[in-house]
Amino acid sequence: MFTCFFENSLNLHSNFVNQEGKTCNVWDEAVYCQQLIIDRSSTVAAVSVKCACPDGYRCPSNPDDTQARVQCFRDEDRDWNRCLMRCVPIGV
């Protein structure tokens, strides 16, 4: 679904990343490692990193990068999708 979009998009990383090494709690469903804002009209994806995945886990780079369920929310007024990426076991 998103693979073609990400191949042709500009990826903007946040300048406000928490560099203190905060580790994600993989057992808390409300915790996510990064948030992606995918703007369909201008093909821009903004990345906001929230925490680092613990050993044995990774943070998917886009919704198609994992078999796990990804929460994406559509904002019709702004014409973008907001996806919350959770840590997944390596290999998933």
RAKA-V318946 format. One record per helix or strand. SS is the DSSP state (A for helix, B for strand). FROM is the first residue (numbers start at 1). TO is the last residue. If there is no record, write none. Layout:
ss = <SS,SS>
from = <FROM,FROM>
to = <TO,TO>
//
This chain:
ss = <A,B,B,B,B,B,B,A,B,B,B>
from = <3,10,23,34,44,52,57,63,71,80,87>
to = <7,13,23,39,49,52,59,65,75,85,89>
//
